[in-house]
Structure formats: structure tokens, C-alpha cells
Amino acid sequence: MKISILLPLKENYSKNYAGAVSLFVNDIYRFSKFKKEIKIFGSTDYNNYLSKNYINIQKKNSFFKSSNAEYVESFLLNKNFIGTNILEIHNRPNYIRIIKKHYNNKIFFYFHNDPLTMNGSKTIIERRFILNNVDKIFFNSEWSKKQFFIGFKNNEILNDKIKICYQSTSKVKIDFDKKEKIISFIGKLNKAKGYDVFGKVILKILNKYKTWRAIVIGDEPREKLFFFHKNLKLLGFKSNNYILNYLKKVSISVVPSRWEEPFGRASLEASSRGSCVIITKKGGLPETSKSAIIINELNEKNLFKKISNLIENVSKLKFIQKDNYKNFYLTHQYVANIIDKERKKFSLKVFNIHKDKVLKIIHITNFNYRFDGRLQYNTSRRINNGFIRLGHNVLTISDRDVLNQKKNLIDPNGSMALQKKIINSYKNFKPSLVVLGHADMVSLETLEFLKNNNVKICQWFLDPITKRGPDYLNNKNRLISKKDFIDATFITTDPKSLDFEIKNSFFIPNPCDQSFETLENYNHSCSNDVFFAMSHGVHRGELKKNKTDNREIFLRKLINKNPNINFDIYGMNNIQPIWGDEFMKKISNSSMGLNLSRGDPVKYYSSDRIAQLIGNGLLTFIDIKTCYNDFFTDKQVVFYKDINDLSYKINKYKRDNNTRNKIAKSGKMFYFEYFNSTLVADYIISKSFDLKIKKKLIWA
């Protein structure tokens, strides 16, 4: 995978005068697992670059184009950019429109400032464009994220593209006995940063407390604010390494900003070095330290009072210093890991068939167009998304929709129209692989035609196919009816658990998908405890009168056993099933979910609810008899033996919020790493063509 990072025009990526964006990019690059695959692009007049992988773009000074447009287009034409899989743009939203005209791969965007003050993201129309045209947006604080979404609807804010990615610094061992009586101010020496108030106050402090000193690091050529005292040192601009070393001996660090700081590097770095930090309640500053002393209203009186109180209360000062240091967690490794996890989701390296070998695939299954989005969240689309993410050319045929739309007196069930469509699609498209998903009405004659033209054919099947499951004979016949023309069959049950043999049959898990399973319930306080949803048929959409499901007996017993548990159950007791966006809203309100499928438990079988529950960050309970403990541990899901064991564990994890959320988060991360739709799609292709599996799959 090739990653290109584009810095803002004139951002100084050098050791002489590095800006905040440059420091962030360089620090994260040094700790990234993708270090060897990253190139950093910028345009600066300085030399002595921060890293060897930096490429400086020369300016052409075109008369007809703005310097930004010229800079971006020069970058896109640079030979080192060609073949980029992920482009990461920092802090210039107006670059996105230019880039989208020429670049079609993945885009990450990083906000380092208030989105409402930047060209390209000031209006809600511009921000919607960004949201719809990049693959990931990183904000440097919750405050910046809130600014971006001002004016948006609530359902737009719950977006899987969004990630908080704070700035970072190193964490080193601090000897608190070597702390000196020093007060620091680090930053631009202007009124926006509150330097005018700091300067007046620090003169009074130094006059009153004779043994204390103050240091000021920074400059500001545009504003002339001068304060002098024998115990006040003005050091001017210094390198970041110099600042970090000096902070080791600073006792109190003051960051008195007037403006809405998007985050605040000065307070972050002071916290990492065990300084007692005094900040104003502006923008994202309160997010930089869990132990900072906050000034609600900045004036000389309030700031003097905060500083003098610390000087006169040594035990309080020492406690806050140590607490600040203890609670500091935003290290370069921590933040680099957040970004690398997102990069990994878009990596193509783990797959067997790479993007340089594009396959043409016809995928025939039910895409449910006739239901107007009600059944959008289904495995058909998950697998299809996987094929596309692998870079293949996929032609979709929704067999049930064709059958439904083409019925007439001559062709009463639409079957003739379906066969004609498949054959014509083959002639026009010439695929090398046809994938069938529950495509029961594709005739044997059509399959024979495809095989005679040397097309590989495979099928996937999600329904239960054991004697102890529902619709056994019907499902068995559906699966084996095409066996003479199928190169590989993929089922969500262990093939060895069947009472009949299917040649070249393989287990696949119900895949999760990064565009479907977007919730992180473990990060939120949910109003409900246990979620469960079922139906009497996805196509019907409503409950059938007088029909019952054996699972209802189990669920009623479970509810009666646990009157203190808040269950949220759909598809029984006259509560209608839920679909589409309503399903996502309802599931977002529960902290735990029950993975209960129809029929007796059988090895590895589960409906696709397992992906919906674990993938959306719910703590998920699974019957141990499904043997899913072959894949998962009790650090990722919770296994139960019977209804009594299940009841005990539901109550246990209801009380233990921390452990519950930790397991749920670990479960989601594990599922996305090993059971995602792109891996499953790649496995389907690999087995259909009898290719060697390059990446070890825990379920294969």
C-alpha cells in the first residue's frame, strides 16, 4: 500500500521552524506501522527537513491560477504520487475539490483548526461536500468535531467516517524533585493567546514571590508586547525538542488563550512533562489535560489568584503535577495506532488477487431493489462491497427483482426473462466468474451455457442446512440442485456438520462491513440492556398471524427470569420487526445483544445478526454449542451454556460497565480484522479459482 501525505502550502516541514501540522505529521510517521510506505509532500523555502521521506514541490508561479491550485496540481503530477492508495490531506479543505477531479482512490482529511474558519469548510454545503467525498475525517478535538457539524441533522453526525485524533507528544520519566520554581508561557506573543494578560500578571507574581522565575518561549512580529523583569527570560522561538526538555523543570505552565483553541499543543506538552497547567475554557483546551486548572473568565485578577494559590500551596502544586503526568496518555504511539487502524481497513496487501489483476464478476443474488432501502443492510451487499473494495469490476443482477418485474401471461414467474438477462449480460460483459447467492431460479440450462464458455461459477448460502434446523429438506435441495455446475460452495455452517456431502464446500463467516456496522455502542451510555430482533420473513416484513417461533419460548423464559433487565425485543408479542434505518436507531440504544438463531445450535451456524451485534459494538452472548469459541475468546464475546448461565452473565455484565464495554470493543475490533466483507469476498474468489491463500484466515 502506498500512502501520500499532503501538507498545506508553505507549511514549514523543517527542523528550523516547524509548524504544528509538520510536527504532528512527522511524529506520527515515525511511529507508524506503515512507515516504509509513506511519502510526505509539501512546499517550503526552508531546508533541513524533519524526515528523509519528504518531497518538496517547486512552485511555478502561474499567472492564471491561484498558488493553492497550482500547488495541488503540481503535487498530483509528481511522479512520487503516482500509484497512491491513500491520500491524506492536512488542514486545507479547499484542496479536496481540486483533487477529486483527478484522483479516485481513498482520501483521509485532518482538521487541525476550527472548520468554520477555513476556506472550503465555512458553509454547511462545503462541509457536506467534504463528508460525502472523503473516506475518513480526523478532528483534533471533540470541540472541532462539534464545530464541523453545526447545522447538520442528528443522523448525519453518527457517521462512521468520523474519528477524533488528538495531537500527541512523547512521555518520558520525570523526576519531580528536580522541578524548579519556574512559570512558563509558550506560544505566539499576542493578545489572542492571552500574552498581554500573562505579561502584566507575571510581573506582579515575580515582584511578590522573589524566588520564582518565569520563561517565555515564542515570538510575534505583528504585535509588540514587551514585559521586562530580572527574573523573566524571553527565549524567542525554540525547537520542539528544546521546549520539551525545558518543560521537565517547569512547575507551572500558563496557557491563557482568548481565542477558541481547536486543541492546544502547549498545554498538551506541559502535561506530558508533569507541569501544573493553567488554561482558559476555550475550544478544545480542556481536552488537553484531565487535571488542568481552568480559568472561566480571563482577567488579571483571576490569573494572579490561580498562580499565587499554587505557589503558596506546595502540596497542592505537587499533587496536580503528578496527577497531570499520571493521566497523560496521548503519546505518539497511541495516536499513530489510531490512524494505522484506519489505514489498515483500506489496505489491499492482505488479499490474494490484487488490484493490478481486475476480474469481471457477475454477482446474481437478491439486492432487494423493490423494497426501497428497507433491506439495504444485508449480506448480499456486504459481499458485493468486498468484491468492489478488492478493485474488481462487478455487474450485479438482482434475480428476485427481475422475477417480480417481468411476470406476464407468457412468463408467469419471470424465469424466462431472468435467464435471458443472465445470458445477454454474459455476452456483453464476458465475466470470468459468476457468483450466485440464493439464486434458486437460475436454470441448469443457463449454468450449462456459462460452463461451456469456461466461466467459473460459485455459490454462497446463508440459511441453516442441518436436520436440526428449519426448512432442512428445502434448503438442502436448493443447495445441491446446481452441484454439477458449481466450482465452489460457501456456507455459514461447518461443512463437516452436514449429513450430506457437497464437493468443494467451505465455511465462511457472516461478514461485517465498514459501511454497515458503523456504531460503537461501547462508547455510549445505552438506555436498554439486551437487544434482540427477528422476523417471520424479510420479504414479508410483518408478523404473520398465529405464527410462532421456537425462540419465543426461550426468550419469554429469559425475560421472566430477569425482571430487572431492560430487554428491547422485536418480532414477537405483536411488536413488529424493524428494518433499515429504524433498525440502526433501535440497536444503538442497547449495550448487549443476544445471538440466537433458529433451530438447535450447530457448529459455526449463525444468522447475520452476529455481524450486526458484534460489529456495532454490543457485548454479544453466543451459545457455546455453536463452537464459536474456536475463533473467539471470552475477551471478545460471552459464551453461555444454558438459560441459567445466560441469565447470570447478563446480570453480571449489566453491573460491570467497564468490563462489558472493554469486551464489546475488543469483539468489534476482532470481528472487523478477521471477519470483514473484503476478506470473505477475497476468500470466495481464491477458492473459486483454486488459488493459494496468502493470508492466514482463522476460520478457513
N, C-alpha and C positions, 0 to 999 in steps of 0.2 A: 504494500500500500504506500502511496506517495501523498504526503501532506505538505501543502504550501500555506505559509502564514503571511498575510499582507498587513504591514504596519501603515499607520496614517502617513500621508505625505509630510515630509520634514520632521517626522519623529526621529529623534537622535538615538540611534542604536549604537552608542559608543561608550567606552569607559570614561570619557572625559566629562560628559554632561548628559547622562542617560535620563530619559523621562520615565514616568511611572509605568506607561504601557510597555516600554522596552524592558524595564526591569522585570515586569511580570512575565513577559514572553520568554525572556532568557532563563529566568529561574525555573519556570515550568518545563521548558525544553530540556534543561539539564537533568531533570528527574523523571522525564517521560520514558515509558517503555518503548515508544516509537521514535526514540532519539535519532536513530540512523536513517529514518525515513522522512525527516522534517527539513524543509528549506524555509528560511525566513527572508522576506523581501521588504525593502524599504528604500527611501531616498534621503540621504543626509550629506552634508558637506564635511562632516567630521570623519576621521579615520579611527584606528584603534577599536575595531568592532568588538562587541561583547562575546561573540561566538564565531567559529570558523564557518558555520553553515549559512552565514548572512550573505545576501546578494544585493548590492547597491544598484538601483536603477538610475541611469543617467537621464537628466531632463533634456527635452528637445526644444522647449520654449516656442511651441507653435503659436502663431498669431491668431488662429481661428478657434482654438479650443482652450477651455479653462485648464489651469495647471492640474487640477484633480483628474479631469477626464483624460488628459494626456498621460498622466502618471499611471492610471489604471490600465489604459490601453497598451502602454509600453510594457507593463507587467504581464499582461495576457499574451503578448507576443514573445516574451522572454523564453529562450529555449529550455531553461531550467524549470519552467512552469508546465511545459507540455507533459501530458500523462497524469496530471494531478487527480487523485481520487477524492480528497477532501480539501477544500479551500477554507481557511479560517481568516475572517476579516475582523480587524480590531478597530472599534470606535469611530468608524466613518460610515454611517448608514446610507449616505448618498452614493457610495460606491456600488451598492447592490444592484441598482437598475442598470448601470453600465455593464456590470459583469454578467448579469442574466442574459444579455443579448448574445454572448459569445461562449458561455460556459454552462454545461448541463449537469455536471456531477454534484456531489454533496457540498453544501455550504454551511459553515458554522459562523455565527456572528457574536462578538463580545462587546457589551456595553460597559465602558469604564466611566461614563458620565451620565448625567440626567438626560434620558432620552428626549424630554420635552424641550431641551435647549439646543439640540443638534440638528443640523441640516439633513433632511432625509427622514426624520422621525418626529418632527414637531406636531404634525397633524395626525388625526386618527386614521385618515386614508393612507398616509405614508406608513404608519405603524402596522396597519392591516396588510399592506403590501409586503412588509418585512416578514410578518408572521406566516404569510402564505407562500413565500418564495425562498425561505431558508429552511434547513433541516434541524438546526439547533440554535437557540438563543441563550447565551450565558449573561446573567446580570451579576454585577459585583456586590449587590446587596438586595435584601428584600425591599428596601426603600426604592431602589432603582426600578425593580420589577413593578411595584405599585404605580410608579410614575408612568411607566410604559402602558399600563392597562387602564389608565384613566379614560373613561368614556366607553369602555368595552362592556359587553354583556357578560354575565357571570359564566355562562357555558364556554365563552372564548378564553377565559382565564385558566380554566382547567385543561391545559394544553400540554401534551407530552413533549413538545419541543422546548419547553422552558426549563432552565436549570440555574440555580444560584451557585455562583463560583466566586467566592471571596478572593481578594488578593492574599498573598502569603509572604512569609519570611522564614528564616531559619530559627531553630530553637537550640540554644547552647546552654551549657551548665553555667549557672550564675552563683557567685559567692556573695551572698547578701552582706557579709561582714565587710566587704570591700566597697560597698556603696558609699558615695561621698555626699556631702551636703550641697548638691548641685540641682538646680532647676533648669529645665531646657525648654526652648521653643524651636521647633524645626519646621520650616516651610517658607512660602513666599512672605516677604515682609510687607504686607499690605493690610488694608482695613477689612477686606473680605475674609482674611484669615484671622482677624482679631488682633493683629500685632500692635495696633495703636493702644488698645486697652491693656494688653500684656505689658507693653513698654512702660506705661505710667504706673502700673501696679508693681512691676518688678523693682522699680526704683524705691518705692516705699518699703517693700519687703527687705531689700538689701540694706536700707538705712536702719530698719528696726532690728533685723537679725544679722549681726555683724559677721558671724562665722559662716554664713551661707553665700554661695556664689551662683551665678546664672550664666548659661551659654546660649547663644543664638546661632543657628546654622541655617543659611538661606540667603537669598538676595531678592531684589525687586527694583529693576532700573526705572520703572514707570512711576513709582511712588517713593517719596523721600521722607521716611520716618526714622528719626535719629534719636537714640537714647544712650546716655553715657553714664558709666559708674565704674569705679575702680574694681568692683567685683563682678562686672558684666563683661563677658568676652563675645565679640562679634566675629564669628569664624568664616562668614561668607559661604559660598557654595562648596560642599564637600561630597565626595563619592559615597555611595551607599554603604560600602564596607567600612569606611571611616565612621559614618553615623552609627552603624550597628555596634561597632567596638566601643564608641564613646558612651552609648546608652547603658553599657554594663555598669558604669559607675554613677549614672544619673539616678537620683532618688525620686524626683517629681518631674513629670513631663506634662506641659500645658498645651492643649490643642483647642483654642478658644474661637473657633470659626463662627463667622456671622452667616456665611452662605450655606446652602444645603449641600453639604459634602456627600457625594454619592457613596463613599466608603470612608477613607481616611487612613493613608499609609503610615503617617507619623504616629498615630495612637496605636496602630497595629504593631509596629516595630518596637515602640516603647513597652508595650505589654509583654512582648516576647523576651525582653531583657529585664523584666521584673521591676520596671518603674511604676510608681503610683501615677496613674493617668487622670488628668482633669480635662473633661471635654464639655462642649455645649451639646444641647439636644437638637442637633441639626442633621437632616438627611440620614445617611447610613452610619454616622459616627457611633451611635450607641451599639451597633453590631460588631464593632472592632474589639470590644473588651467586655467581659462579663462582670468585671469588678471595678469599672471606671467610676469616678466621682463626676456626677453630671450637674452642670450649671443650667438651670431652666431659663434664666434671663441673664444675658451677658452685660455686666457693667463693672466698673472698678470696685465698687463696694463688695459685690458678691464674689468676685475672683480673689480679692485680697483676703476675704474671710475664709475661703476654701484652702488657700495656700497656708495661711498662718495657723489654721486649725491643725493641719498636718505637721507643721514644724513643731508646734507646741505639744503634740500628742504622738510621741515617738512610737509607742506600742501600736497605735492605730496605723501609723505610716508603714511600719514593718509588716503588719498583718496584711494590709492591702497590697503591698509589693509582692509578697509571697503568694497571695491568693490570685493576683493577676497572672503571675508566672505559671502557677499550677493549672489554671484554667485555660491557658493558651494552647490551641490545637491547630491553628491554621498554618501548618508547615508547608513547605514546597512539596514534600512527598504526598501529603494529604490532598492538596488541591490538584496536583498532577494526576493523581489516581482518579479523581472525579472526572477530569477531562478525558483521560485514557479510556475509561469505561464507555464513554460516549463514542470515542473514536473506534473502539473495538466493535461496536454494534454495526459499523459501516464497513468493517474490514472485509476484503474479499480473499484474503490469503488462506483462510481455513477451508476453502471449498475445493472440490476436485476438478470441476470444469470452470476455467477462469473466463474472465470477460473477453479475452482475446479469441475465444472459440465460442462464438454465438450460435446457439441452437435455435431452430424454429420448432415451436411446440404448439400443438392444438390441444387445448385443455377443455374437455367436454364434461360438464357437471352442471348442477343446478345453481345458477348465480342469483336466482330469485328476483329478477328484474320486475316481475309483475306485482311484487309486494311493496314497491315504493320505499325501499330502505328499511322496512321492518325487520328483515332478516339479513342485514348487512354484516353483522358480527357472526360469521360462520367459517367453518374450516375450509370450505371451497376457496374463499377469498384469502385466507391465511396462506394456504399452499401456493395460490396464484401469486401472491405478493412475493413469496420466496423465489419463485421462478424469475420474476422480474428483477428482484434485487441482485440475482446472480448475473444479470445482464443479458438474459435471453429474450428472444422475440416470441411473444406468446399471443396466439389467436384464441379467444375464448368463444365457446359455443354453449349457451345455456339451454340444455336439452329440454327441460320441463317448460321453459317459456316458449320454445319453438312448438312443442306439442300442444300447448294451451292456445297459442295464437293461430295455428294452421289447421285446426279442426274444420272439416267440411263434410258434405254428404259423400263425396268420393273417398275422402281420407278421414274417417270418423274420429280417429285418435291422434292424428297429426304425424303418424310414424313415417309415412312415405315422404313427407316434407323434411323430416329430420334427416333421413338417410340421404336425400338429395343434397341437403345443405352440407353435410359432412363430406360427401364425395366432391362437390364443387369447391369446397374450401380446400380440400387436398390438392385439387388440380391447380388452383390459383396460388396456393401458399407453399406447397411442396415441403411439408414438415418432415423432420427426421424422427420425431417422437409424438405419439398421441397418448394423452393421459386421460383415463376415464375415472370419474368419481361418482359412484352410484348411478351410472348411466345405463339403466336397465333396458331402455328402449332402443339402444343401438343394436342393429340386427347383426346376426352372424355373417350374412352376405356382405354387409358393409365392412366388417372386420376382415373378412377374407380378401376383399378388394384392397384394403390397406396393406395387409401382409404380402400380397402379391406384388406390391410396389415397394417392398423392402422397408416398410415403416416399422419402427419399434412401437409396441403397444404395452402399456402397463395400466393397472387399475389400483385405486385405493378405496377402502371400505371402512366405515366408522362404526357400524351397528354391531351389537353383540351377536356372536355366531357360535354359541355353545348350547348344549342341550338344556342347561340350567338357565338359559336366558330367554327373553321373549322373542316371538316370531322366528324361532330357530329354523324350522324347515324352509320357510320362505326366504330367510336371509342366506341360508346355505345354498339354495338353488340360484339365488341372484348372483352369488359369488362364483360358483363353479360353472355357470352356464357358458361362460366365454373362455374357459380354461385352455381350449385348443389354440387360441389365437393370442394369448397373453404371455408376454415375456417375463413379467414380474408382477406380483400381487403384494400390496401393503395393507396391513390390518392393524387395528388398535387393540388386538388381543395376542397373547403369545401363541404363535402357530402350533407349538408343541402341546397346547392345551386343547386343541380341537380333536374331535373324534373322527375326522376325515383329513385326508392329505391334500394340500394344494402345492403343486410344483412351483418352486421359486417364490415362496411366500416369505414375507419379512414383517417383523413388528415395527411400527412407527408410533411414537407418542402423539397425543393430541398437541399440535404445536401452538405456542403463543406467538403473538405478532406485536412488534413495537408500535404499530399504528392502531392497534385494537386495545390491547391491555395497557392502558395509559395511567391507571390510578396507582396511588401509593397510600393505601389505607392505613398503613402502619405509621404514617407521619401525621395522622389526624385523629382527633377525638370523635369517635363514631357514636351515634345515638342508639344503635342496635348492636346486639351481641352476635347472633348467629343468623346467617343468610342462607336460604335455600330456594331454588326456583325450578319448577318442572312444568310440563305441559302435556296435553293429550294429542300432540302432533304439531310440529312447527308450521305446517302449511295451513292447518285449520285455524290456529291462533287463539282459539277459545276453548273452554272446557266443554266436554260432551256431557249431556245429561245422563245421570245414572251410571257413569263410568267411574271406576275406582282404580287405583294403582296400589300395588302391594307396599310401596314405600310409604303410603299414607298411614298404614298401621304402625310402622316403625316410628314415624315422625310424631304421631299422636302420643305414643308411649313416652317418647323422649320429652315432649312438651309437658306432659303430666308429671314426669319425674323432676322437672326443673322449673317450678313456678317462678323462681327468682330470675330466670334468664329471659332476656328480651329477644324472642325469635322474630325474624322477618321472613315469612314463607309465602310463596306464590305458587299457584297451580293446584290448590286444594281448599276445602272448606269454602267453596264458592268465591274464592279470591282468584281472579283471572290471571293467566300468565302475563309476563311482561316481556317487552321486546325493544330492540333498538336503543334509542337514547334514554328511554324510560328505564330500561334495564340498567344502564350505566349509572343513572342517578340513584336508583334504589340500592345497587350493590355498593355504592360509595359510602353508604351510611352504616355499614356493618364492619366490625373488627375481625370477625371469624366467619368461616364458611364450611359447610358440610358437603363433602364429595360423595354422594350416594347415587349409584347408578341402578338401572332396572335389572331385575334378576338376581340370582345368587352371585356373590363375588367370585371372579375367575381371574386367573393370573394375567396381570397387566391391563385388563379391560377397564376403561373408564369412558364416560361420555366427555364431550369437550368442555364440560363445566370445570374440569380440573385445571385447564389452562386459564379459564376466566377467573377462578378463585385465587389460585396461587399467583397468576400473572398480574392481578390487580392489587396484590399486597394484603390479602386476607390470610390470617392464620387458618390453615386448612386441615380438616380432620379426614383421614383416609382409613378404610377398613384394612387391617393388617393382612387379611386373606387375599387381597389383590396383589400381594408381593411387591408393592412399590417400594418397600424397604430395600429391594435390590439396587435402587437408584438413589433414594433419598435417605437421609439420616433424621433423627429426631431434632436436629438443629435447623431443619428446613421445613418439615411438616410434622403433624402429630398423628401417630397411628393409634387406633383403638381396637380392642379385641371383641367387645360386645357393647350392648347399650349401657350397661352399668359403668364400664370403663370409659365410655364416651362421655357420660354424664359427669363423672368425676373430673375428667380433663377439661371439659367446657367450663366448669366452675373454677377449676384451678387457674386457668389462663384468663378468665374474666377478672380475677383479683390481681393477677400479676401482669400489670400493663407493660413493664419493661421487657420481661422475657417474651411475652406474647408478640410485641412489636419487633423484637430482635429476630425471632424465628420467622415471622412473616416476611420481613425484609430479606433475610437470608434465603428464604424459599423463592421469592420472586427473582432475586439475582441468579440463583442456581438454575431456575427454570429458563430464564432468558439466555443463559450461557449455553445450556446443553439441549434444550427442547424448543428452540426457536424455529420459526417457519422457514427461514433460509437454510438452516441445516437439514431440516426434513425434506425440503424441496431438492436440495443437492443430493441427499441420500437416495431419493426416488430416481433421479437421473442416473446416478452412479450405478445402482443395481440394475436398472433397465438396460444399460449399455455394458454391464459386467465389467465395470472399472474398479480398480483398486481404491479402497478408501484411504485417503491420506491422513485425515484427522480421526483420531480415536473417538468413537461415539460410545458413551456409557450404556446406551440402550441397544446397540447393534451387536 
